[in-house]
């Protein structure tokens, strides 16, 4: 009986190193896969964080660029009044024109731009606000802008006031 136990022990001891090595190799492979997954996760998180930093930096720059929007929106009515006064000015005095041009130059330096006239162009909701529709004088003007009642303005290429227009139907 002792021999049987010794045989069994010797058999187990011979099988154990192979089985243990196989188990260890399997465990090492599993750990290597886990390490690779963790490296990939780390790399993705790092990339996401870099993208976040870039995005917030762009947003901060955008915020500074457009910080004066409220000021420009409130002063645009003054520009409109100057426009109307110049159109209806009968005298040869250039006072209003001088004030208007100085004010306009200052605004342009700060990034404010007047939109181009939209008359006879297609109505575009990205730049225009239709205040009314009238019958078009001819078929070519259907869906086009007949009259512009107030100019539109851009601040750093962002619309801060849509042009108010009359559209032909």
C-alpha positions in Angstrom: 0.0 0.0 0.0 2.8 2.4 0.7 4.0 1.8 -2.8 0.6 2.8 -4.2 0.7 5.9 -2.2 4.2 6.7 -3.4 3.2 6.0 -7.0 0.3 8.3 -6.7 2.4 10.9 -5.1 5.1 10.6 -7.8 2.4 10.7 -10.5 0.9 13.8 -8.9 4.2 15.4 -8.5 5.0 14.7 -12.2 1.7 16.2 -13.4 1.7 19.2 -11.1 4.6 21.0 -12.6 3.1 20.8 -16.1 -0.4 21.7 -14.9 1.1 24.5 -12.8 3.0 25.8 -15.7 0.0 25.7 -17.9 -2.1 27.5 -15.3 0.7 30.1 -14.8 1.0 30.7 -18.5 -2.7 31.1 -18.8 -2.7 33.5 -15.9 0.2 35.5 -17.4 -1.7 35.7 -20.7 -4.9 36.9 -18.9 -2.9 39.5 -17.0 -1.1 40.7 -20.2 -4.5 41.1 -21.9 -5.8 43.0 -18.9 -2.8 45.3 -19.0 -3.3 45.9 -22.7 -7.0 46.8 -22.0 -6.0 49.1 -19.2 -3.4 50.8 -21.4 -6.0 51.3 -24.2 -8.5 52.8 -21.6 -5.8 55.1 -20.3 -4.9 56.2 -23.8 -8.6 56.9 -24.6 -9.1 58.8 -21.4 -6.0 60.9 -22.1 -7.2 61.7 -25.6 -10.7 62.6 -24.3 -9.1 64.9 -21.7 -6.9 66.6 -24.4 -10.0 67.1 -26.6 -11.9 68.6 -23.5 -9.0 71.0 -22.9 -9.0 72.1 -26.6 -12.8 72.5 -26.7 -12.9 74.6 -23.4 -10.1 76.7 -24.7 -11.9 77.4 -27.9 -15.1 78.2 -26.0 -13.2 80.6 -23.7 -11.8 82.4 -26.7 -15.2 82.5 -28.3 -16.6 84.0 -25.1 -14.0 86.8 -25.0 -14.6 87.5 -28.7 -18.3 87.8 -28.3 -18.4 89.4 -24.9 -19.6 92.8 -26.3 -22.6 91.4 -28.1 -25.1 93.0 -25.7 -23.5 96.4 -26.1 -23.5 96.2 -29.9 -27.1 95.0 -29.9 -28.2 98.0 -27.8 -26.3 100.6 -29.9 -27.5 99.3 -33.3 -30.7 101.3 -33.0 -28.5 104.5 -32.9 -26.8 103.4 -36.1 -30.2 102.9 -37.7 -31.2 106.4 -36.7 -28.1 107.8 -38.2 -28.9 105.8 -41.4 -32.4 107.3 -41.6 -31.2 110.8 -40.8 -28.5 110.7 -43.6 -31.0 109.4 -46.1 -33.4 112.3 -45.3 -30.8 115.0 -44.8 -31.5 118.0 -47.0 -28.7 120.3 -46.0 -25.1 120.1 -47.3 -23.7 119.8 -43.7 -21.5 116.7 -43.2 -21.8 116.6 -39.4 -24.0 113.6 -39.3 -22.0 111.8 -42.0 -18.8 112.4 -40.1 -20.2 111.1 -36.8 -21.7 108.1 -38.5 -18.5 107.2 -40.3 -16.4 107.5 -37.2 -18.8 105.4 -35.2 -19.0 102.8 -38.0 -15.2 102.6 -38.2 -14.9 102.0 -34.4 -17.5 99.3 -34.6 -15.7 97.7 -37.6 -12.4 97.7 -35.6 -14.2 95.8 -32.8 -15.5 93.1 -35.2 -18.9 94.4 -36.1 -19.8 94.1 -39.8 -22.9 95.2 -41.7 -24.5 92.5 -43.8 -24.6 93.1 -47.5 -27.8 94.4 -48.9 -30.2 91.5 -49.5 -32.6 93.1 -52.0 -33.3 90.8 -55.0 -31.6 87.9 -53.3 -33.1 84.7 -52.0 -34.6 84.7 -48.6 -32.3 82.9 -46.1 -33.4 82.3 -42.5 -29.8 82.2 -41.4 -29.5 85.9 -42.1 -33.0 87.3 -42.6 -36.1 87.8 -40.6 -39.2 88.2 -42.7 -41.5 90.9 -41.3 -44.1 90.7 -44.0 -44.8 89.2 -47.4 -46.2 91.2 -50.4 -47.2 90.2 -53.9 -44.1 90.2 -56.0 -44.0 92.7 -58.9 -42.9 89.9 -61.2 -42.5 86.2 -61.1 -38.7 86.4 -60.8 -39.0 88.0 -57.3 -41.2 85.3 -55.8 -39.4 84.0 -52.7 -36.8 86.8 -53.0 -36.3 89.9 -50.9 -38.2 92.9 -52.2 -37.1 95.4 -49.5 -34.8 95.6 -46.5 -36.3 97.6 -43.7 -33.4 97.1 -41.2 -29.8 96.0 -41.9 -28.4 92.8 -40.4 -25.2 92.8 -38.4 -22.4 90.3 -37.7 -20.0 90.4 -34.8 -16.9 88.3 -35.5 -18.9 86.5 -38.3 -21.7 85.6 -35.9 -25.2 87.0 -36.6 -26.2 89.3 -33.8 -29.1 90.9 -35.6 -31.0 89.4 -38.6 -31.8 91.7 -41.5 -35.5 92.6 -41.4 -36.9 92.1 -44.9 -40.0 92.1 -47.0 -40.4 88.9 -49.1 -42.2 88.5 -52.4 -44.9 85.9 -52.6 
